[in-house]
């Protein structure tokens, strides 16, 4: 298992396998930052670019939640894939993700939770028809909006596990 901390640098591409399972992929850039004692400043180090692939429920959640520019932490199996272009052998580094989420050191996230996950005494009354556990999440059928300090209102994704990422 390998963990990569980086930034989504492409749009998330959603698809399906031949068996009908959800799939998603996107590119990530991971940039090393290190302190140079000689100059007393932080400098850029090595860079890693790779494709992250996701399957099934993880793919659905990634498609609903992530956008280009989002900071992420991805964990999974790292491998190289080889292919030919015009007779030349090429290699691509890929991470088949088993776990993926926002990098909370670089952004803030509001989670949209399923009503079953709300602790006793928290959230809304689950016996109320159309109740939504998240204020403004649109439990009455209206699209929910949420505004973070210093940002403009944005639509809350329909997927229960998705939430907009807000730079810290």
DSSP file (Angstrom, degrees, kcal/mol; ACC not computed):
  #  RESIDUE AA STRUCTURE BP1 BP2  ACC     N-H-->O    O-->H-N    N-H-->O    O-->H-N    TCO  KAPPA ALPHA  PHI   PSI    X-CA   Y-CA   Z-CA
    1    1 A X              0   0    0      0, 0.0     2,-0.4     0, 0.0    76,-0.2   0.000 360.0 360.0 360.0 140.7    0.0    0.0    0.0
    2    2 A X  E     -A   76   0A   0     74,-2.8    74,-2.2     2,-0.0     2,-0.5  -0.971 360.0-150.1-129.2 142.8    1.2    3.5   -0.9
    3    3 A X  E     -A   75   0A   0     -2,-0.4     2,-0.4    72,-0.2    72,-0.2  -0.960  12.0-170.4-114.4 131.8   -0.1    6.9    0.3
    4    4 A X  E     -A   74   0A   0     70,-3.0    70,-2.8    -2,-0.5     2,-0.5  -0.985   6.9-162.1-123.4 128.8    0.1    9.9   -2.0
    5    5 A X  E     +A   73   0A   0     -2,-0.4     2,-0.2    68,-0.2    68,-0.2  -0.946  41.3 107.8-108.1 125.0   -0.6   13.5   -0.8
    6    6 A X  E     -A   72   0A   0     66,-2.3    66,-2.8    -2,-0.5     2,-0.4  -0.853  61.3 -73.9-167.0-159.3   -1.2   15.9   -3.7
    7    7 A X  E     -AB  71  29A   0     22,-2.3    22,-2.2    -2,-0.2     2,-0.4  -0.974  39.1-114.9-126.7 135.8   -3.5   18.0   -5.8
    8    8 A X  E     + B   0  28A   0     62,-2.8    61,-3.2    -2,-0.4    20,-0.2  -0.570  34.2 178.3 -67.4 122.5   -6.1   16.9   -8.4
    9    9 A X        +     0   0    0     18,-2.6     2,-0.3    -2,-0.4    19,-0.2   0.328  58.1  43.5-113.7   6.3   -4.7   18.4  -11.7
   10   10 A X  S    S-     0   0    0     17,-0.8     2,-0.1    57,-0.1    59,-0.1  -0.924  92.7 -88.0-139.4 167.0   -7.4   17.1  -14.1
   11   11 A X        -     0   0    0     -2,-0.3     2,-0.4    57,-0.1    16,-0.2  -0.478  51.6-103.4 -69.9 149.1  -11.1   16.8  -14.3
   12   12 A X        -     0   0    0     54,-0.3     2,-0.6    -2,-0.1    14,-0.2  -0.637  33.3-147.9 -75.0 127.0  -12.5   13.6  -12.8
   13   13 A X  E     -C   25   0A   0     12,-3.1    12,-1.6    -2,-0.4     2,-0.3  -0.881  12.7-160.1-101.6 117.3  -13.4   11.2  -15.6
   14   14 A X  E     +C   24   0A   0     -2,-0.6     2,-0.3    10,-0.2    10,-0.2  -0.682  24.1 140.5 -95.8 149.3  -16.4    8.9  -14.7
   15   15 A X  E     -C   23   0A   0      8,-2.7     8,-2.2    -2,-0.3     2,-0.3  -0.877  38.9-108.8-161.2-166.0  -17.2    5.7  -16.5
   16   16 A X  E     -C   22   0A   0     -2,-0.3     6,-0.2     6,-0.3     2,-0.1  -0.989  21.9-124.1-141.0 148.8  -18.3    2.2  -16.1
   17   17 A X    >   -     0   0    0      4,-2.7     3,-1.8    -2,-0.3     6,-0.1  -0.350  40.9 -98.7 -79.7 170.8  -16.7   -1.2  -16.4
   18   18 A X  T 3  S+     0   0    0      1,-0.3    -1,-0.1     2,-0.1     0, 0.0   0.793 127.0  57.1 -60.2 -27.2  -18.1   -3.9  -18.9
   19   19 A X  T 3  S-     0   0    0      2,-0.1    -1,-0.3     1,-0.0     0, 0.0   0.492 123.7-105.7 -82.8  -3.4  -19.8   -5.4  -15.8
   20   20 A X  S <  S+     0   0    0     -3,-1.8     2,-0.2     1,-0.3    -2,-0.1   0.543  72.0 142.2  92.5   8.0  -21.6   -2.1  -15.1
   21   21 A X        -     0   0    0      1,-0.1    -4,-2.7    34,-0.0    -1,-0.3  -0.568  56.1-104.6 -82.0 147.2  -19.6   -1.0  -12.1
   22   22 A X  E     -C   16   0A   0     -6,-0.2    34,-2.3    -2,-0.2     2,-0.3  -0.384  39.8-176.2 -68.0 145.7  -18.7    2.7  -11.6
   23   23 A X  E     -CD  15  55A   0     -8,-2.2    -8,-2.7    32,-0.2     2,-0.3  -0.975   6.2-179.8-139.0 154.6  -15.2    3.8  -12.4
   24   24 A X  E     -CD  14  54A   0     30,-1.9    30,-2.9    -2,-0.3     2,-0.3  -0.988   0.6-178.7-151.0 149.9  -13.4    7.1  -12.1
   25   25 A X  E     +CD  13  53A   0    -12,-1.6   -12,-3.1    -2,-0.3     2,-0.3  -0.993   6.5 162.3-148.8 153.8   -9.9    8.4  -12.8
   26   26 A X  E     - D   0  52A   0     26,-1.7    26,-3.3    -2,-0.3     2,-0.3  -0.969  35.9-103.2-161.2 165.1   -8.0   11.6  -12.5
   27   27 A X  E     - D   0  51A   0     -2,-0.3   -18,-2.6    24,-0.2   -17,-0.8  -0.760  29.8-163.9 -99.2 144.2   -4.4   13.0  -12.4
   28   28 A X  E     -BD   8  50A   0     22,-2.8    22,-2.1    -2,-0.3     2,-0.5  -0.970   7.6-155.7-126.1 141.3   -2.6   14.0   -9.2
   29   29 A X  E     -BD   7  49A   0    -22,-2.2   -22,-2.3    -2,-0.4     2,-0.5  -0.975   7.6-167.8-113.4 130.6    0.5   16.1   -8.7
   30   30 A X  E     - D   0  48A   0     18,-2.9    18,-2.3    -2,-0.5     2,-0.5  -0.977   6.8-166.6-119.7 118.6    2.5   15.6   -5.6
   31   31 A X  E     - D   0  47A   0     -2,-0.5     2,-0.3    16,-0.2    16,-0.2  -0.911  14.3-136.9-112.4 125.2    5.2   18.2   -4.9
   32   32 A X  E     -     0   0A   0     14,-2.7    13,-3.1    -2,-0.5     2,-0.4  -0.589  17.8-167.2 -75.8 137.1    7.9   17.8   -2.3
   33   33 A X  E     + D   0  44A   0     -2,-0.3     2,-0.3    11,-0.2    11,-0.2  -0.997  12.3 173.6-122.6 131.2    8.6   20.9   -0.2
   34   34 A X  E     - D   0  43A   0      9,-2.3     9,-3.0    -2,-0.4     2,-0.5  -0.970  33.3-111.7-139.2 155.7   11.8   20.9    1.9
   35   35 A X  E     - D   0  42A   0     -2,-0.3     2,-0.8     7,-0.2     7,-0.2  -0.742  22.2-149.9 -89.3 124.1   13.6   23.4    4.1
   36   36 A X  E  >> - D   0  41A   0      5,-3.0     4,-2.3    -2,-0.5     5,-1.0  -0.838   6.3-166.4 -94.5 106.8   17.0   24.6    2.7
   37   37 A X  T  45S+     0   0    0     -2,-0.8    -1,-0.2     1,-0.2     5,-0.0   0.814  84.4  61.3 -65.1 -29.4   19.1   25.4    5.8
   38   38 A X  T  45S+     0   0    0      1,-0.2    -1,-0.2    -3,-0.1    -2,-0.0   0.902 119.8  23.8 -64.3 -41.7   21.7   27.2    3.6
   39   39 A X  T  45S-     0   0    0     -3,-0.3    -2,-0.2     2,-0.2    -1,-0.2   0.598  99.9-128.8 -99.3 -14.3   19.2   29.8    2.4
   40   40 A X  T  <5S+     0   0    0     -4,-2.3     2,-0.3     1,-0.3    -3,-0.2   0.758  71.5 109.2  72.2  23.8   16.7   29.6    5.3
   41   41 A X  E   <S-D   36   0A   0     -5,-1.0    -5,-3.0    -7,-0.0     2,-0.3  -0.903  74.4-106.9-131.8 159.1   13.8   29.1    2.9
   42   42 A X  E     -D   35   0A   0     -2,-0.3     2,-0.3    -7,-0.2    -7,-0.2  -0.677  41.5-171.2 -80.1 137.0   11.4   26.4    1.7
   43   43 A X  E     -D   34   0A   0     -9,-3.0    -9,-2.3    -2,-0.3     2,-0.2  -0.917  26.9-102.6-129.6 156.1   12.2   25.2   -1.8
   44   44 A X  E     -D   33   0A   0     -2,-0.3   -11,-0.2   -11,-0.2     3,-0.1  -0.562  41.0-178.5 -75.0 139.6   10.4   22.9   -4.2
   45   45 A X  E     -     0   0A   0    -13,-3.1    -1,-0.1     1,-0.4   -12,-0.0  -0.026  43.6 -20.3-111.4-142.6   11.8   19.4   -4.5
   46   46 A X  E     -     0   0A   0    -15,-0.1   -14,-2.7    -2,-0.1    -1,-0.4  -0.265  59.1-144.4 -68.2 155.0   10.9   16.4   -6.6
   47   47 A X  E     -D   31   0A   0    -16,-0.2     2,-0.4    -3,-0.1   -16,-0.2  -0.936   8.0-161.6-122.6 146.3    7.5   16.1   -8.3
   48   48 A X  E     -D   30   0A   0    -18,-2.3   -18,-2.9    -2,-0.4     2,-0.4  -0.996   4.1-171.8-127.8 129.6    5.4   13.1   -8.9
   49   49 A X  E     +D   29   0A   0     -2,-0.4     2,-0.3   -20,-0.2    44,-0.3  -0.980  19.9 154.4-118.2 131.2    2.6   12.9  -11.4
   50   50 A X  E     -D   28   0A   0    -22,-2.1   -22,-2.8    -2,-0.4     2,-0.4  -0.984  41.4-112.0-151.9 162.9    0.3    9.9  -11.5
   51   51 A X  E     -De  27  94A   0     42,-2.0    44,-2.8    -2,-0.3     2,-0.5  -0.819  25.8-151.4 -95.4 134.9   -3.2    8.7  -12.5
   52   52 A X  E     -De  26  95A   0    -26,-3.3   -26,-1.7    -2,-0.4     2,-0.4  -0.929  11.2-164.9-106.3 129.2   -5.5    7.6   -9.7
   53   53 A X  E     -De  25  96A   0     42,-2.7    44,-2.4    -2,-0.5     2,-0.3  -0.929   5.9-174.7-115.8 139.2   -8.1    5.0  -10.6
   54   54 A X  E     -D   24   0A   0    -30,-2.9   -30,-1.9    -2,-0.4     2,-0.3  -0.939   5.1-158.2-131.8 153.1  -11.2    4.2   -8.4
   55   55 A X  E >>  -D   23   0A   0     42,-0.4     3,-0.9    -2,-0.3     4,-0.9  -0.905  48.6 -18.3-130.8 157.4  -13.9    1.5   -8.7
   56   56 A X  H 3> S-     0   0    0    -34,-2.3     4,-1.9    -2,-0.3     3,-0.3  -0.144 124.9  -0.5  54.6-130.6  -17.5    1.0   -7.5
   57   57 A X  H 3> S+     0   0    0      1,-0.2     4,-2.5     2,-0.2    -1,-0.2   0.868 133.5  55.3 -62.3 -38.7  -18.7    3.1   -4.5
   58   58 A X  H <> S+     0   0    0     -3,-0.9     4,-2.6     1,-0.2    -1,-0.2   0.909 107.4  50.8 -59.8 -41.1  -15.4    4.9   -4.2
   59   59 A X  H  X S+     0   0    0     -4,-0.9     4,-2.5    -3,-0.3    -2,-0.2   0.907 109.8  49.6 -62.8 -42.3  -15.6    6.0   -7.8
   60   60 A X  H  X S+     0   0    0     -4,-1.9     4,-1.8     2,-0.2    -2,-0.2   0.922 113.6  45.7 -62.8 -43.7  -19.2    7.3   -7.3
   61   61 A X  H  X S+     0   0    0     -4,-2.5     4,-1.9     2,-0.2     5,-0.2   0.899 112.6  50.1 -67.3 -40.9  -18.2    9.3   -4.3
   62   62 A X  H  X S+     0   0    0     -4,-2.6     4,-2.6     1,-0.2    -2,-0.2   0.922 109.7  51.2 -62.6 -44.9  -15.0   10.7   -6.0
   63   63 A X  H  < S+     0   0    0     -4,-2.5    -1,-0.2     1,-0.2    -2,-0.2   0.883 114.8  43.3 -60.4 -39.4  -17.1   11.7   -9.0
   64   64 A X  H  < S+     0   0    0     -4,-1.8    -1,-0.2    -5,-0.2    -2,-0.2   0.801 125.3  30.7 -75.6 -29.7  -19.6   13.5   -6.8
   65   65 A X  H  < S+     0   0    0     -4,-1.9   100,-0.3    -5,-0.1     2,-0.2   0.832  99.6  74.7-104.9 -36.1  -17.0   15.2   -4.5
   66   66 A X     <  +     0   0    0     -4,-2.6     2,-0.3    -5,-0.2   -54,-0.3  -0.566  46.4 174.8 -95.2 147.6  -13.7   16.0   -6.2
   67   67 A X    >   -     0   0    0     -2,-0.2     3,-2.0   -56,-0.1   -59,-0.2  -0.917  45.9 -73.4-136.6 162.8  -12.8   18.7   -8.6
   68   68 A X  T 3  S+     0   0    0     -2,-0.3   -59,-0.2     1,-0.3     3,-0.1  -0.341 119.3  28.8 -56.2 134.0   -9.7   19.9  -10.3
   69   69 A X  T 3  S+     0   0    0    -61,-3.2    -1,-0.3     1,-0.3     2,-0.2   0.263  85.9 135.0  96.6 -10.5   -7.5   21.8   -7.8
   70   70 A X    <   -     0   0    0     -3,-2.0   -62,-2.8   -63,-0.1     2,-0.4  -0.499  56.7-124.4 -74.1 138.3   -8.7   19.9   -4.7
   71   71 A X  E     +A    7   0A   0    -64,-0.2    32,-1.8    -2,-0.2     2,-0.3  -0.692  40.4 179.8 -80.4 132.9   -6.1   18.7   -2.2
   72   72 A X  E     -AF   6 102A   0    -66,-2.8   -66,-2.3    -2,-0.4     2,-0.4  -0.901  33.0-148.7-135.1 159.6   -6.3   15.0   -1.7
   73   73 A X  E     -AF   5 101A   0     28,-2.8    28,-2.0    -2,-0.3     2,-0.4  -0.992  26.8-174.7-124.2 119.9   -4.8   12.0    0.2
   74   74 A X  E     -AF   4 100A   0    -70,-2.8   -70,-3.0    -2,-0.4     2,-0.4  -0.942   7.2-171.8-121.1 138.4   -5.0    8.8   -1.8
   75   75 A X  E     +AF   3  99A   0     24,-3.0    23,-3.0    -2,-0.4    24,-2.0  -0.987  32.6  91.5-129.0 139.3   -4.0    5.3   -0.6
   76   76 A X  E    S-AF   2  97A   0    -74,-2.2   -74,-2.8    -2,-0.4     2,-0.6  -0.969  72.9 -33.1 173.6-157.7   -3.9    2.2   -2.7
   77   77 A X  E     - F   0  96A   0     19,-2.1    19,-2.7    -2,-0.3     2,-0.4  -0.820  50.9-150.9 -96.9 121.7   -1.7   -0.1   -4.9
   78   78 A X  E     + F   0  95A   0     -2,-0.6     2,-0.3    17,-0.2    17,-0.2  -0.755  29.1 148.9 -93.3 134.1    0.9    1.7   -6.9
   79   79 A X  E     - F   0  94A   0     15,-2.6    15,-3.2    -2,-0.4     2,-0.4  -0.973  40.3-116.0-154.0 167.7    2.0    0.2  -10.2
   80   80 A X  E     - F   0  93A   0     -2,-0.3     2,-0.4    13,-0.2    13,-0.2  -0.880  19.8-156.5-108.7 144.9    3.3    1.0  -13.7
   81   81 A X  E     - F   0  92A   0     11,-2.9    11,-2.5    -2,-0.4     2,-0.3  -0.972   9.9-152.9-117.9 132.3    1.4    0.3  -16.9
   82   82 A X  E     + F   0  91A   0     -2,-0.4     2,-0.3     9,-0.2     9,-0.2  -0.827  20.9 161.1-108.5 148.9    3.3    0.0  -20.1
   83   83 A X  E     - F   0  90A   0      7,-2.1     7,-3.5    -2,-0.3     2,-0.4  -0.960  32.9-111.9-155.1 165.4    1.9    0.8  -23.6
   84   84 A X  E     - F   0  89A   0     -2,-0.3     2,-0.4     5,-0.2     5,-0.2  -0.879  20.7-176.3-108.9 137.5    3.1    1.5  -27.1
   85   85 A X  E >  S- F   0  88A   0      3,-2.3     3,-2.0    -2,-0.4    -2,-0.0  -0.966  80.2 -23.3-130.4 116.4    2.8    4.8  -29.0
   86   86 A X  T 3  S-     0   0    0     -2,-0.4     3,-0.1     1,-0.3    -1,-0.1   0.878 128.0 -49.6  50.4  44.2    4.0    4.7  -32.6
   87   87 A X  T 3  S+     0   0    0      1,-0.2     2,-0.5     0, 0.0    -1,-0.3   0.442 113.6 117.7  80.9  -0.4    6.3    1.8  -31.8
   88   88 A X  E <   - F   0  85A   0     -3,-2.0    -3,-2.3     0, 0.0     2,-0.4  -0.871  65.3-126.0-104.6 132.7    7.8    3.4  -28.7
   89   89 A X  E     - F   0  84A   0     -2,-0.5     2,-0.3    -5,-0.2    -5,-0.2  -0.605  33.0-175.4 -75.6 128.4    7.4    1.7  -25.3
   90   90 A X  E     - F   0  83A   0     -7,-3.5    -7,-2.1    -2,-0.4     2,-0.4  -0.851  11.6-150.0-122.5 159.1    5.9    4.2  -22.7
   91   91 A X  E     - F   0  82A   0     -2,-0.3     2,-0.4    -9,-0.2    -9,-0.2  -0.985   6.7-168.0-132.3 141.9    5.2    3.8  -19.0
   92   92 A X  E     - F   0  81A   0    -11,-2.5   -11,-2.9    -2,-0.4     2,-0.5  -0.992  18.3-135.1-129.0 137.5    2.6    5.4  -16.8
   93   93 A X  E     - F   0  80A   0     -2,-0.4   -42,-2.0   -44,-0.3     2,-0.3  -0.795  30.4-179.1 -91.4 130.7    2.5    5.4  -13.0
   94   94 A X  E     -eF  51  79A   0    -15,-3.2   -15,-2.6    -2,-0.5     2,-0.5  -0.957  22.3-153.6-131.9 148.9   -1.0    4.6  -11.6
   95   95 A X  E     -eF  52  78A   0    -44,-2.8   -42,-2.7    -2,-0.3     2,-1.0  -0.980   9.5-153.1-120.3 116.4   -2.5    4.3   -8.1
   96   96 A X  E     -eF  53  77A   0    -19,-2.7   -19,-2.1    -2,-0.5   -42,-0.2  -0.803  30.3-139.4 -87.7 104.6   -5.5    2.0   -7.8
   97   97 A X  E     + F   0  76A   0    -44,-2.4   -42,-0.4    -2,-1.0   -21,-0.3  -0.387  37.3 170.8 -75.8 138.1   -7.1    3.7   -4.8
   98   98 A X  E    S+     0   0A   0    -23,-3.0     2,-0.3     1,-0.4   -22,-0.2   0.578  81.2  22.8-108.2 -25.0   -8.7    1.8   -2.0
   99   99 A X  E     + F   0  75A   0    -24,-2.0   -24,-3.0     2,-0.0    -1,-0.4  -0.997  68.9 167.4-142.4 140.1   -9.2    5.0    0.2
  100  100 A X  E     + F   0  74A   0     -2,-0.3     2,-0.3   -26,-0.2   -26,-0.2  -0.981   6.5 146.5-155.3 139.2   -9.3    8.6   -0.9
  101  101 A X  E     - F   0  73A   0    -28,-2.0   -28,-2.8    -2,-0.3     2,-0.1  -0.976  48.3 -70.2-161.9 173.8  -10.2   11.8    0.8
  102  102 A X  E     - F   0  72A   0     -2,-0.3     2,-1.1   -30,-0.2   -30,-0.3  -0.413  47.4-114.6 -70.5 148.8   -9.6   15.5    1.0
  103  103 A X    >>  -     0   0    0    -32,-1.8     3,-2.2   -97,-0.2     4,-0.7  -0.752  27.1-164.9 -84.7 100.6   -6.3   16.7    2.7
  104  104 A X  T 34 S+     0   0    0     -2,-1.1    -1,-0.2     1,-0.3     5,-0.1   0.549  82.9  69.2 -70.4  -6.5   -7.7   18.4    5.7
  105  105 A X  T 34 S+     0   0    0      1,-0.1    -1,-0.3     3,-0.0     3,-0.1   0.674 113.0  30.2 -77.1 -17.7   -4.4   20.1    6.3
  106  106 A X  T <4 S+     0   0    0     -3,-2.2    62,-1.2     1,-0.1     2,-0.3   0.381 126.9  21.1-123.6   2.3   -5.1   22.2    3.2
  107  107 A X  E  <  -G  167   0B   0     -4,-0.7     2,-0.4    60,-0.3    60,-0.2  -0.972  64.9-122.1-158.4 171.2   -8.9   22.5    3.1
  108  108 A X  E     -G  166   0B   0     58,-3.7    58,-2.7    -2,-0.3     2,-0.4  -0.947  24.9-164.3-121.1 144.2  -12.1   22.3    5.1
  109  109 A X  E     -G  165   0B   0     -2,-0.4     2,-0.6    56,-0.2    56,-0.1  -0.983  15.6-150.9-132.0 138.7  -14.9   20.0    4.4
  110  110 A X        -     0   0    0     54,-0.8     2,-0.3    -2,-0.4    54,-0.1  -0.953  26.3-142.8-103.4 118.0  -18.6   19.8    5.5
  111  111 A X        -     0   0    0     -2,-0.6     2,-0.7    52,-0.1    52,-0.1  -0.615   1.9-145.6 -82.8 137.3  -19.7   16.2    5.5
  112  112 A X        -     0   0    0     -2,-0.3     2,-0.3    48,-0.2    22,-0.0  -0.920  26.6-161.5 -98.7 116.1  -23.2   15.3    4.4
  113  113 A X        -     0   0    0     -2,-0.7    20,-0.3    48,-0.1     2,-0.2  -0.734  21.4-111.4-105.0 147.9  -24.2   12.4    6.6
  114  114 A X    >   -     0   0    0     -2,-0.3     3,-2.5     1,-0.1     4,-0.4  -0.503  36.1-114.5 -67.4 142.2  -26.9    9.8    6.1
  115  115 A X  G >  S+     0   0    0      1,-0.3     3,-1.3     2,-0.2    -1,-0.1   0.790 114.7  64.8 -52.6 -32.0  -29.6   10.3    8.8
  116  116 A X  G 3  S+     0   0    0      1,-0.3    -1,-0.3    10,-0.0    -2,-0.0   0.732  98.5  55.3 -64.8 -21.3  -28.7    6.9   10.3
  117  117 A X  G <  S+     0   0    0     -3,-2.5     2,-0.3     2,-0.1    -1,-0.3   0.513  78.4 110.3 -91.3  -5.8  -25.2    8.2   11.2
  118  118 A X  S <  S-     0   0    0     -3,-1.3     3,-0.1    -4,-0.4     4,-0.0  -0.562  71.9-122.6 -73.7 126.5  -26.5   11.2   13.2
  119  119 A X    >   -     0   0    0     -2,-0.3     3,-2.3     1,-0.1    -1,-0.1  -0.264  40.8 -78.7 -66.5 156.6  -25.7   10.7   16.9
  120  120 A X  T 3  S+     0   0    0      1,-0.3    -1,-0.1     3,-0.0     3,-0.1  -0.285 120.1  16.8 -55.9 134.0  -28.5   10.7   19.5
  121  121 A X  T 3  S+     0   0    0      1,-0.3     2,-0.3    -3,-0.1    -1,-0.3   0.331 109.2  99.9  85.0  -7.8  -29.5   14.3   20.3
  122  122 A X  S <  S+     0   0    0     -3,-2.3    -1,-0.3     2,-0.1    -4,-0.0  -0.764  72.4   4.3-110.4 157.2  -27.8   15.7   17.2
  123  123 A X  S    S-     0   0    0     -2,-0.3     2,-0.1    -3,-0.1    10,-0.1  -0.328 102.5 -28.6  74.9-154.9  -29.1   16.7   13.8
  124  124 A X  S    S-     0   0    0      1,-0.1     2,-0.6    -2,-0.0    -2,-0.1  -0.460  71.2 -86.3 -96.8 168.1  -32.8   16.7   12.9
  125  125 A X    >   -     0   0    0      1,-0.2     3,-1.8    -2,-0.1     6,-0.2  -0.638  34.2-152.5 -73.1 114.2  -35.7   14.7   14.2
  126  126 A X  T 3  S+     0   0    0     -2,-0.6    -1,-0.2     1,-0.3     5,-0.1   0.647  91.0  64.8 -68.5 -12.9  -35.6   11.6   12.0
  127  127 A X  T 3  S+     0   0    0      2,-0.1     2,-0.5     3,-0.1    -1,-0.3   0.626  79.4  97.6 -82.8 -11.5  -39.4   11.1   12.4
  128  128 A X  S X  S-     0   0    0     -3,-1.8     3,-1.9     1,-0.1     2,-0.0  -0.654  84.7-117.2 -78.6 121.8  -40.1   14.3   10.6
  129  129 A X  T 3  S+     0   0    0     -2,-0.5     3,-0.1     1,-0.3    -2,-0.1  -0.342  95.8   7.7 -60.7 134.7  -40.9   13.6    7.0
  130  130 A X  T 3  S+     0   0    0      1,-0.2    -1,-0.3    -4,-0.1    11,-0.1   0.576  90.5 159.1  73.4   9.9  -38.4   15.1    4.6
  131  131 A X    <   -     0   0    0     -3,-1.9     2,-0.4    -6,-0.2    -1,-0.2  -0.371  28.9-149.8 -67.6 144.0  -36.1   16.2    7.4
  132  132 A X        -     0   0    0     -3,-0.1     6,-0.1     1,-0.1     4,-0.1  -0.960  12.1-146.9-116.5 132.4  -32.5   16.8    6.4
  133  133 A X  S    S+     0   0    0     -2,-0.4     2,-0.5   -20,-0.3    -1,-0.1   0.660  88.8  60.3 -70.8 -14.0  -29.7   16.2    8.8
  134  134 A X  S >  S-     0   0    0    -21,-0.1     3,-2.3   -11,-0.1     5,-0.3  -0.961  93.3-118.5-117.5 119.9  -27.7   19.1    7.3
  135  135 A X  T 3  S+     0   0    0     -2,-0.5    -2,-0.1     1,-0.3     9,-0.0  -0.313 100.9  11.3 -55.5 132.5  -29.2   22.6    7.4
  136  136 A X  T 3  S+     0   0    0     -4,-0.1     9,-0.5     8,-0.1    -1,-0.3   0.565  89.6 123.7  77.9   8.7  -29.7   23.8    3.8
  137  137 A X  S <  S-     0   0    0     -3,-2.3     7,-0.5     7,-0.2    -2,-0.1   0.484  82.0-111.0 -84.4  -1.0  -29.1   20.3    2.3
  138  138 A X    >   +     0   0    0      5,-0.2     3,-1.8    -4,-0.2     6,-0.1   0.862  58.3 157.5  83.9  34.5  -32.4   20.3    0.6
  139  139 A X  T 3  S+     0   0    0      1,-0.3     4,-0.1    -5,-0.3    -1,-0.1   0.726  75.4  59.8 -64.4 -20.7  -34.3   17.6    2.5
  140  140 A X  T 3  S-     0   0    0      2,-0.2    -1,-0.3    -8,-0.0     3,-0.1   0.327 128.9 -96.3 -88.8   8.5  -37.5   19.3    1.3
  141  141 A X  S <  S+     0   0    0     -3,-1.8     2,-0.2     1,-0.4    -2,-0.1   0.201  90.6 121.1  98.1 -15.0  -36.5   18.7   -2.3
  142  142 A X  S    S-     0   0    0      1,-0.1    -1,-0.4     0, 0.0    -2,-0.2  -0.585  75.7-100.8 -79.4 143.2  -35.1   22.2   -2.8
  143  143 A X        -     0   0    0     -2,-0.2    -5,-0.2    -3,-0.1     2,-0.2  -0.435  41.1-130.4 -64.4 134.9  -31.4   22.3   -3.8
  144  144 A X        -     0   0    0     -7,-0.5    12,-2.3    12,-0.3     2,-0.3  -0.562  21.1-165.3 -86.4 149.3  -29.3   23.1   -0.8
  145  145 A X  E     -H  155   0C   0     -9,-0.5     2,-0.3    -2,-0.2    10,-0.2  -0.954   4.5-171.2-130.7 155.1  -26.6   25.7   -0.7
  146  146 A X  E     -H  154   0C   0      8,-1.2     8,-1.2    -2,-0.3     2,-0.5  -0.995   7.7-155.3-145.0 138.3  -23.8   26.4    1.7
  147  147 A X        -     0   0    0     -2,-0.3     2,-0.3     6,-0.2     6,-0.1  -0.972   5.1-157.8-120.4 127.3  -21.5   29.3    2.0
  148  148 A X    >   -     0   0    0     -2,-0.5     3,-2.2     4,-0.3    -2,-0.0  -0.696  44.3 -80.1 -94.7 153.9  -18.1   29.1    3.6
  149  149 A X  T 3  S+     0   0    0     -2,-0.3    -1,-0.1     1,-0.3     3,-0.1  -0.296 118.5  11.1 -53.8 129.9  -16.4   32.3    4.8
  150  150 A X  T 3  S+     0   0    0      1,-0.3     2,-0.3    -3,-0.0    -1,-0.3   0.595 112.8  96.1  78.9  11.2  -14.9   34.2    1.9
  151  151 A X  S <  S-     0   0    0     -3,-2.2    -1,-0.3    15,-0.0     2,-0.2  -0.842  72.9-110.8-129.0 167.7  -16.5   32.1   -0.8
  152  152 A X        -     0   0    0     -2,-0.3    -4,-0.3     1,-0.1    -6,-0.1  -0.616  47.9 -84.7 -93.8 157.6  -19.6   32.3   -2.9
  153  153 A X        -     0   0    0     -2,-0.2     2,-0.3    -6,-0.1    -6,-0.2  -0.274  50.2-173.9 -60.5 146.3  -22.6   30.0   -2.5
  154  154 A X  E     -H  146   0C   0     -8,-1.2    -8,-1.2    -3,-0.1     2,-0.2  -0.970  30.2 -96.1-139.7 154.7  -22.4   26.7   -4.3
  155  155 A X  E     -H  145   0C   0     -2,-0.3     2,-0.5   -10,-0.2   -10,-0.2  -0.502  35.9-125.5 -72.4 135.9  -24.8   23.8   -4.8
  156  156 A X        -     0   0    0    -12,-2.3   -12,-0.3    -2,-0.2     7,-0.1  -0.701  35.2-108.8 -78.6 127.1  -24.4   20.9   -2.4
  157  157 A X        -     0   0    0     -2,-0.5     5,-0.1     1,-0.1    -1,-0.1  -0.200  17.0-129.1 -57.6 148.7  -23.9   17.7   -4.3
  158  158 A X  S    S+     0   0    0      3,-0.1     2,-0.2    -3,-0.0    -1,-0.1   0.743  81.8  98.6 -70.4 -24.3  -26.8   15.3   -4.3
  159  159 A X  S >  S-     0   0    0      1,-0.1     3,-1.6   -95,-0.1   -47,-0.1  -0.480  75.2-136.9 -70.0 130.7  -24.6   12.3   -3.3
  160  160 A X  T 3  S+     0   0    0      1,-0.3   -48,-0.2    -2,-0.2    -1,-0.1   0.726 101.9  47.4 -63.4 -22.1  -24.9   11.8    0.5
  161  161 A X  T 3  S+     0   0    0    -50,-0.1     2,-0.3   -48,-0.1    -1,-0.3   0.478  97.0  92.3 -96.1  -1.4  -21.2   11.2    1.0
  162  162 A X    <   +     0   0    0     -3,-1.6     2,-0.3    -5,-0.1   -50,-0.1  -0.662  43.7 165.4 -99.0 148.6  -20.1   14.3   -1.0
  163  163 A X        -     0   0    0     -2,-0.3   -52,-0.1   -52,-0.1    -7,-0.1  -0.977  41.0 -96.6-153.4 150.1  -19.5   17.8    0.2
  164  164 A X        -     0   0    0     -2,-0.3   -54,-0.8   -54,-0.1     2,-0.4  -0.378  36.4-126.7 -68.2 146.8  -17.8   20.8   -1.3
  165  165 A X  E     -G  109   0B   0   -100,-0.3     2,-0.5   -56,-0.1   -56,-0.2  -0.788  21.2-162.0 -93.6 137.2  -14.1   21.4   -0.5
  166  166 A X  E     -G  108   0B   0    -58,-2.7   -58,-3.7    -2,-0.4   -17,-0.0  -0.981  24.3-115.3-122.3 123.1  -13.3   24.8    0.9
  167  167 A X  E      G  107   0B   0     -2,-0.5   -60,-0.3   -60,-0.2   -61,-0.0  -0.275 360.0 360.0 -56.6 140.5   -9.6   26.1    0.9
  168  168 A X              0   0    0    -62,-1.2    -1,-0.2     0, 0.0   -61,-0.2   0.477 360.0 360.0 -73.2 360.0   -8.4   26.5    4.5
